[in-house]
Amino acid sequence: MGTLVEAIGLSRRFGTTEAVRELSFSVEAGALFGIVGPDGAGKTTTLRMLAGVLRPSGGDALVDGVSVVKDPEGIKHHTAYMPQRFGLYTDLTIQENIAFYADLYRVPQADRPARLERLYQFSRLGQFKTRLAGQLSGA
């Protein structure tokens, strides 16, 4: 199947704090992969870099062949990133939140039905699409 994610000396500094230092790994397509470690180990920083949300201070990573350094916006077509403290509006339904973010990220109207079907299928949120986000478990 080939390599889907590859980090090559990925690093991130915040001032004098080194959050991630020269991290290298690869993940084969179809593999189940997790990042585990104690608080402050750089897990969230690593995921934010892989999602193209945070620019690395050094190194690079390829996601499906796309560089997080050279094309951080292109990465967003290959990833989905949902932080632990995510930004759903609690007074909107799941469906309304998704429509809002689709507008925000300028997802073409013609692409939305297929994308929504995939999203609801893999997330198993379809049964909750009319529920207020604030009424979800963990909200």
C-alpha positions in Angstrom: 0.0 0.0 0.0 2.9 2.4 0.7 3.6 5.1 3.2 0.7 7.5 4.0 2.3 9.7 6.7 6.1 10.4 7.0 7.7 12.7 9.5 11.3 13.7 8.9 13.0 15.5 11.7 9.8 17.3 12.6 10.4 20.0 15.2 8.5 22.9 16.8 9.7 25.5 19.2 7.7 28.1 21.1 10.3 30.7 22.1 12.8 28.8 24.2 10.5 25.8 24.7 11.2 22.8 22.4 7.8 21.1 22.1 8.8 18.6 19.5 12.4 17.7 18.7 13.4 16.0 15.4 10.5 13.5 15.4 10.7 11.0 12.6 8.3 8.1 11.9 6.3 6.7 9.1 2.8 5.2 8.9 1.8 2.7 6.2 -1.6 3.2 4.5 -4.3 1.2 6.3 -2.3 1.0 9.6 -3.9 2.0 12.9 -1.6 4.5 14.5 -1.7 6.5 17.7 0.4 9.1 19.4 0.6 8.4 23.1 2.6 10.2 25.9 2.3 12.3 29.0 1.0 15.8 29.3 3.3 18.2 27.5 5.0 15.5 25.4 4.2 17.3 22.1 1.3 15.1 20.9 -1.1 17.9 20.1 1.7 20.0 18.6 2.6 17.1 16.4 -1.0 16.5 15.2 -1.4 20.3 14.6 1.7 20.2 12.4 0.5 17.1 10.5 -2.9 18.8 9.9 -1.3 21.9 8.4 -2.6 24.0 11.3 0.8 24.8 12.8 4.0 25.4 10.8 7.0 23.3 11.9 10.1 25.1 13.1 12.2 22.4 11.5 12.0 19.3 9.4 9.0 18.3 7.3 6.2 15.8 7.1 4.4 14.3 4.1 0.8 13.3 4.3 -0.3 11.3 1.2 2.8 12.8 -0.5 1.9 16.5 0.4 4.5 18.5 2.3 3.3 20.3 5.5 6.0 22.8 4.9 5.6 23.5 1.2 1.8 23.1 1.0 0.1 23.4 4.4 -3.3 24.3 2.8 -3.0 21.2 0.5 -2.6 19.0 3.6 -6.1 20.0 4.7 -7.6 18.0 1.7 -6.0 14.8 3.1 -6.6 15.2 6.9 -9.3 16.0 9.4 -8.2 17.5 12.8 -10.6 17.8 15.7 -8.9 19.1 18.9 -10.1 17.8 22.3 -11.6 21.2 23.1 -13.3 21.5 19.7 -15.1 24.5 18.4 -18.7 23.4 17.9 -21.3 26.0 18.7 -23.4 24.4 21.4 -26.6 26.2 20.4 -26.5 24.8 16.8 -27.2 21.3 15.7 -24.5 19.1 14.4 -25.8 19.6 10.9 -25.8 23.4 11.3 -22.2 23.4 12.7 -21.0 21.4 9.7 -22.8 23.7 7.3 -21.2 26.7 9.1 -17.7 25.2 8.8 -18.3 24.2 5.2 -19.1 27.8 4.4 -16.1 29.0 6.4 -13.7 26.7 4.5 -15.5 27.4 1.2 -16.4 23.8 0.5 -18.3 23.9 -2.9 -22.0 23.2 -2.6 -21.7 20.5 -5.3 -19.1 18.6 -3.2 -21.1 18.8 0.1 -23.6 15.9 -0.2 -20.8 13.3 -0.9 -18.5 14.7 1.8 -21.4 14.8 4.3 -22.2 11.2 3.6 -18.6 10.2 4.2 -18.4 12.3 7.3 -21.5 11.0 8.9 -20.6 7.4 7.9 -17.1 7.4 9.4 -17.9 9.5 12.5 -21.2 7.8 13.2 -22.8 11.2 13.9 -25.6 10.8 11.3 -28.1 9.7 13.9 -27.3 12.9 15.9 -27.2 15.5 13.1 -30.4 17.2 14.4 -29.2 17.2 18.0 -27.8 20.4 19.5 -24.0 20.1 19.8 -24.2 21.1 23.5 -26.3 17.9 24.1 -23.6 15.6 22.8 -21.8 13.4 25.3 -18.6 15.1 26.5 -19.8 18.6 25.4 
